[in-house]
Amino acid sequence: MKVLAAMSGGVDSAVAAARAVAAGHDVVGVHLALSRMPGTLRTGSRGCCTIEDAMDARRVANLIGIPFYVWDFSERFKEAVVDDFVAEYAAGRTPNPCLRCNEKIKFEALLDKAIALGFDAVATGHYANIIEGPNGKELHRASAQAKDQSYVLGVLTEQQLAHCYFPLGDTPSKELVRAEAAERGIQIAQKPDSYDICFIPDGDTRGWLNEHMHREPGDIVDQAGNIVGKHDGANGYTVGQRRGLQLGRPAPDGNPRYVLSIRPVSNQVVVGPREALAVAQIAGGRMSFTGEPGFDIAEPFRCEVQIRAHGDTVPATAQLVEITPETRTEQHRADATHELVVTPDAPLEGVAPGQSAVIYLDTRVLGQFTIDRAISVTDAAALV
């Protein structure tokens, strides 16, 4: 099999490429240059895709004896990931840029180019498994639950999955991968994992947004609409946030208040007690499926839902529902005709529109959707 190994400069993708070579595949390594500042340097474990990462990837490629190239996807990355990130915040949503990068860059732009060049598959260092199911290939959790990365791969389509190769999926732990890297003579065996948003390597998302978005001061209100403070831009807040609210009017019970929702049209930030963050139902119309479900999703079905990369799954009931003129609200995306509605058995907490919800059937990833609406336990009770 002719394999294009996506090499980030980290230990996972290095060992994945080495395993592909050891398996007898015809392997070519490629590093994606995503930064608009190619001279960017890495700071510890913050960020990724820096010039140092590219150099590390090249050294590994030389060690395992494969051709190596750097492809400049920075313009595509800016349009599909960075600009989308800004647009989502401007709309009062909290996006996940890592999922968007996987969707639009690593498993769309990269895979399309690889197939056009005659490659059979793209190999990455993600911890996930692909198995042959009764209706075709299926995406499943990795054997190492603590390192499982199937959540960020929930955006893959059935067609993309057919050309993906995850050599690390059956590895029980990250420690074994590091040990294998050391045995192979890979010098980055102990290189720390990257974290934070790659284009915001210092971790200061709010500061970054201040530089890239217009911010209009407005009111912070409680659930009854009473003004309890002022903000310097609603798009700088996220649901569940407690710190930095600078409220001039304390809660009657003296307890802390949290951001419950963002209203971009009225430029208001709504705050309330922690218990008001409990969500009884989530729904969204920006969805995709990793393969044929094998059943009618227009009928209620049992599943598990996960709303954070490192969060737990929650048992739930889901159903694909048509959006009619009578049911459409301002929270629905204008182009959405249907939405996936998920009702968890136990309330979710701190759900923000813009987050990605991934649907599981046991270990299988069925698909994902971007949350447009989060109905609180309080609001759900009022509808009964």
C-alpha positions in Angstrom: 0.0 0.0 0.0 1.2 3.5 -0.9 1.0 5.6 2.3 1.4 9.3 3.0 2.5 9.7 6.6 1.4 13.0 8.1 4.3 13.9 10.4 3.6 16.7 12.9 7.1 16.5 14.5 5.7 14.7 17.6 6.4 11.2 18.9 3.0 9.7 17.9 3.2 10.5 14.2 6.9 9.5 14.2 6.2 6.0 15.5 3.1 5.7 13.3 5.3 6.4 10.2 7.9 4.0 11.4 5.3 1.3 11.9 4.0 1.9 8.4 7.5 1.3 7.0 8.0 -1.8 9.2 4.6 -3.2 7.9 6.1 -3.1 4.4 4.2 -0.1 3.0 5.6 2.3 0.5 5.8 5.4 2.7 6.4 9.1 2.1 6.4 11.6 4.9 4.9 15.1 4.8 4.8 17.9 7.3 2.0 20.5 7.0 3.1 24.1 7.4 0.0 25.7 8.8 1.4 28.8 10.5 1.4 32.1 8.6 4.7 32.8 10.4 7.0 30.0 9.3 9.7 31.1 11.7 7.6 30.5 14.8 9.4 28.7 17.5 7.9 26.2 19.9 7.7 27.0 23.6 7.8 23.8 25.7 4.6 21.8 25.0 2.6 24.8 23.8 1.4 24.9 20.2 2.5 22.8 17.3 3.3 23.1 13.6 6.4 25.3 14.3 9.7 25.3 12.4 11.2 23.1 15.1 8.4 20.6 14.6 9.1 20.5 10.9 12.8 19.9 11.6 12.0 17.1 14.1 9.8 15.5 11.5 12.5 15.7 8.8 15.1 14.0 11.2 12.7 11.2 11.8 12.0 10.7 8.1 15.7 10.5 7.5 16.2 8.0 10.3 13.5 5.6 9.0 14.6 6.1 5.4 11.6 7.7 3.7 11.2 10.7 1.4 10.0 13.8 3.2 8.3 17.0 2.1 6.8 20.1 3.6 3.4 21.2 2.2 2.2 24.8 2.8 -1.4 24.7 3.8 -1.3 27.9 5.7 -3.7 29.8 3.5 -6.2 26.9 3.6 -5.8 26.7 7.4 -6.4 30.4 7.9 -9.6 30.3 5.9 -11.0 27.0 7.1 -9.9 27.0 10.8 -8.8 30.4 12.0 -11.4 32.5 10.2 -14.1 30.0 11.2 -12.9 30.3 14.8 -13.4 34.0 14.7 -16.7 33.8 12.9 -18.1 31.3 15.5 -17.1 33.5 18.4 -18.6 36.5 16.7 -21.9 34.5 16.5 -21.8 33.8 20.2 -20.6 30.2 19.9 -17.5 28.4 21.3 -15.9 26.4 18.5 -13.4 23.5 18.6 -10.7 24.4 16.1 -8.9 21.0 16.4 -12.0 19.2 15.0 -12.3 21.8 12.3 -8.6 21.3 11.4 -9.1 17.5 11.2 -12.2 18.0 9.1 -10.9 20.7 6.6 -7.2 20.2 6.6 -5.8 16.8 7.7 -8.7 14.7 6.3 -10.0 16.8 3.5 -7.3 19.0 1.9 -4.4 16.6 2.7 -6.4 13.5 1.9 -7.7 14.9 -1.4 -4.1 15.8 -2.5 -2.8 12.4 -1.4 -5.4 10.6 -3.4 -4.8 12.8 -6.4 -1.1 11.9 -6.2 -1.8 8.2 -6.2 -1.6 7.4 -2.4 -3.9 4.7 -1.0 -4.1 6.1 2.5 -2.9 8.8 4.9 -1.4 7.6 8.1 -1.5 9.7 11.3 -0.5 9.3 14.9 -4.1 9.4 16.2 -5.2 6.8 18.7 -8.3 5.3 17.2 -9.3 2.1 15.3 -10.9 1.3 12.0 -12.6 -2.0 11.7 -14.7 -3.6 8.9 -18.4 -3.6 10.0 -21.5 -5.1 8.4 -22.1 -2.0 6.4 -18.5 -1.0 5.6 -15.6 0.5 7.6 -16.3 1.9 11.0 -14.4 4.2 13.3 -13.9 2.9 16.9 -12.2 4.1 20.1 -8.6 3.2 20.6 -7.7 0.3 23.0 -6.1 2.9 25.4 -9.2 4.7 26.7 -7.1 7.4 28.4 -5.4 8.3 25.2 -8.3 7.7 22.9 -8.7 10.4 20.2 -11.8 9.2 18.4 -13.7 12.3 19.6 -11.6 14.7 17.4 -12.0 12.2 14.5 -15.8 12.3 14.7 -15.8 14.7 11.7 -14.5 12.0 9.3 -16.9 10.8 6.5 -17.3 7.3 5.3 -15.3 8.1 2.1 -12.4 9.6 4.1 -12.4 6.7 6.6 -11.7 4.4 3.7 -8.4 6.1 3.1 -7.2 6.5 6.7 -4.6 4.5 8.5 -4.1 4.7 12.3 -1.1 2.5 13.3 -1.3 3.4 17.0 -4.9 2.4 17.5 -4.2 -0.9 19.3 -1.4 0.4 21.5 -2.3 0.1 25.2 -0.5 3.3 26.4 1.5 6.3 25.3 4.4 5.1 27.5 4.8 2.1 25.2 4.9 4.4 22.2 7.6 6.5 23.8 9.5 3.4 24.7 9.3 2.1 21.1 10.5 5.5 19.8 13.5 5.3 22.0 14.3 1.7 20.9 14.1 2.9 17.3 16.5 5.7 18.0 14.0 8.5 17.5 15.4 11.4 19.4 12.0 13.0 20.2 10.9 10.0 22.2 10.4 12.2 25.3 9.2 15.3 23.5 6.1 16.7 25.4 2.7 16.5 23.9 1.5 19.8 22.4 -1.6 21.4 23.9 -3.6 24.6 23.6 -4.8 26.0 20.3 -1.9 25.9 17.9 -2.4 29.4 16.6 -2.8 30.7 20.2 0.3 29.0 21.7 0.4 31.2 24.8 -3.1 29.9 25.8 -4.6 33.4 26.1 -7.7 32.9 23.9 -9.4 36.0 25.1 -6.3 38.2 24.5 -6.0 36.7 21.0 -9.7 37.4 20.3 -9.2 41.0 21.5 -6.6 41.5 18.7 -8.7 39.8 16.0 -12.3 40.9 16.7 -14.2 44.1 17.2 -15.5 44.2 20.7 -18.6 46.3 21.7 -19.2 47.0 25.4 -22.6 45.9 26.7 -24.6 44.6 29.6 -24.3 41.6 31.8 -27.8 40.5 32.8 -29.3 37.9 35.1 -31.9 35.4 34.0 -34.7 37.9 34.8 -33.0 40.5 32.5 -31.7 42.7 35.3 -28.4 44.5 34.5 -25.8 43.2 37.0 -22.6 44.4 35.3 -20.9 45.5 32.2 -18.7 43.7 29.7 -16.2 44.9 27.1 -17.4 42.5 24.4 -19.8 39.6 24.6 -17.7 37.6 22.2 -14.9 37.4 24.8 -17.0 35.2 27.1 -17.8 31.5 27.1 -20.6 29.5 28.7 -19.6 28.2 32.1 -17.1 31.0 32.7 -16.9 32.2 36.3 -13.8 34.3 36.6 -13.3 37.8 35.1 -17.0 38.8 35.1 -16.5 41.9 37.2 -20.1 42.0 38.4 -21.1 45.2 40.2 -24.2 43.6 41.8 -23.8 40.4 43.8 -26.2 37.5 43.6 -29.0 37.6 46.3 -27.7 34.3 47.8 -24.1 35.5 47.7 -23.0 32.5 45.5 -20.8 32.8 42.4 -22.5 33.4 39.1 -21.6 31.8 35.8 -22.0 32.7 32.2 -25.2 30.9 31.0 -25.4 32.2 27.5 -24.2 34.8 25.0 -26.7 36.9 23.0 -24.7 38.4 20.1 -27.8 40.2 18.7 -28.5 42.2 21.8 -24.8 42.1 22.9 -25.7 40.7 26.3 -24.0 38.1 28.5 -26.5 36.2 30.7 -25.3 35.0 34.1 -26.8 32.8 36.8 -26.2 30.1 39.4 -24.2 27.0 38.6 -27.3 24.8 38.7 -28.6 26.8 35.7 -25.8 25.3 33.6 -27.4 21.9 33.7 -28.6 21.0 30.2 -31.4 18.6 29.5 -31.1 18.5 25.7 -28.7 19.5 22.9 -29.3 19.9 19.2 -27.5 20.9 16.0 -27.7 20.9 12.3 -24.1 20.9 11.2 -23.6 17.1 11.3 -21.7 14.4 9.6 -21.6 10.6 9.9 -18.5 8.3 9.8 -20.4 5.6 8.0 -23.8 4.0 7.3 -25.7 3.9 10.7 -27.4 0.6 9.8 -30.7 1.8 11.1 -33.2 4.7 10.7 -31.9 7.7 12.7 -35.2 9.5 12.1 -36.5 7.1 14.8 -35.3 7.6 18.4 -32.2 5.5 19.1 -30.0 4.8 22.1 -26.4 6.0 22.1 -23.8 7.8 24.2 -22.8 11.4 23.7 -19.5 13.1 24.4 -19.1 16.9 24.3 -15.4 17.4 25.2 -12.2 15.8 23.9 -11.3 14.5 27.3 -14.8 14.3 28.7 -16.9 11.2 29.6 -19.7 9.8 27.5 -23.2 10.0 28.8 -26.0 7.6 27.8 -28.6 9.3 25.8 -31.4 9.0 23.2 -31.0 10.7 19.9 -33.1 11.4 16.8 -32.8 13.2 13.5 -35.6 15.8 13.3 -36.8 18.0 10.5 -36.7 21.8 11.2 -40.1 23.3 10.2 -41.1 26.9 10.0 -43.0 26.4 13.2 -40.0 24.9 15.1 -37.2 27.1 13.6 -35.7 29.6 16.1 -32.9 32.2 15.9 -30.5 29.6 17.2 -30.9 27.4 14.2 -28.4 27.8 11.4 -30.0 29.4 8.4 -29.1 26.6 6.0 -30.1 23.7 8.3 -33.2 21.7 7.3 -32.7 18.9 9.9 -31.0 18.7 13.3 -29.8 15.9 15.5 -31.5 16.2 18.9 -29.9 14.4 21.8 -31.5 13.9 25.2 -28.9 12.7 27.8 -30.1 10.4 30.6 -28.3 12.7 33.1 -28.0 16.5 32.6 -24.9 17.9 30.9 -23.1 20.9 32.4 -21.5 23.9 30.8 -22.6 23.2 27.3 -21.8 26.0 24.9 -23.3 26.4 21.4 -20.4 25.8 18.9 -19.0 22.8 20.8 -18.9 19.5 19.0 -21.0 16.6 20.2 -19.8 13.1 19.1 -22.3 10.2 19.1 -21.1 6.7 20.1 -22.6 3.3 19.8 -20.6 1.5 22.4 -17.0 1.9 21.0 -18.1 2.9 17.5 -18.2 6.6 16.5 -21.5 7.1 14.6 -20.8 10.8 13.8 -20.9 14.3 15.2 -22.7 17.6 15.1 -22.0 21.2 16.2 -24.3 22.2 19.0 -26.6 25.1 18.0 -29.1 24.8 20.9 -28.6 23.8 24.5 -31.9 23.5 26.4 -31.5 23.9 30.1 -33.1 21.6 32.7 -35.2 24.6 33.8 -36.4 25.5 30.3 -37.1 21.9 29.5 -39.3 21.6 32.6 -41.2 24.7 31.6 -42.0 23.1 28.3 -43.6 20.1 29.8 
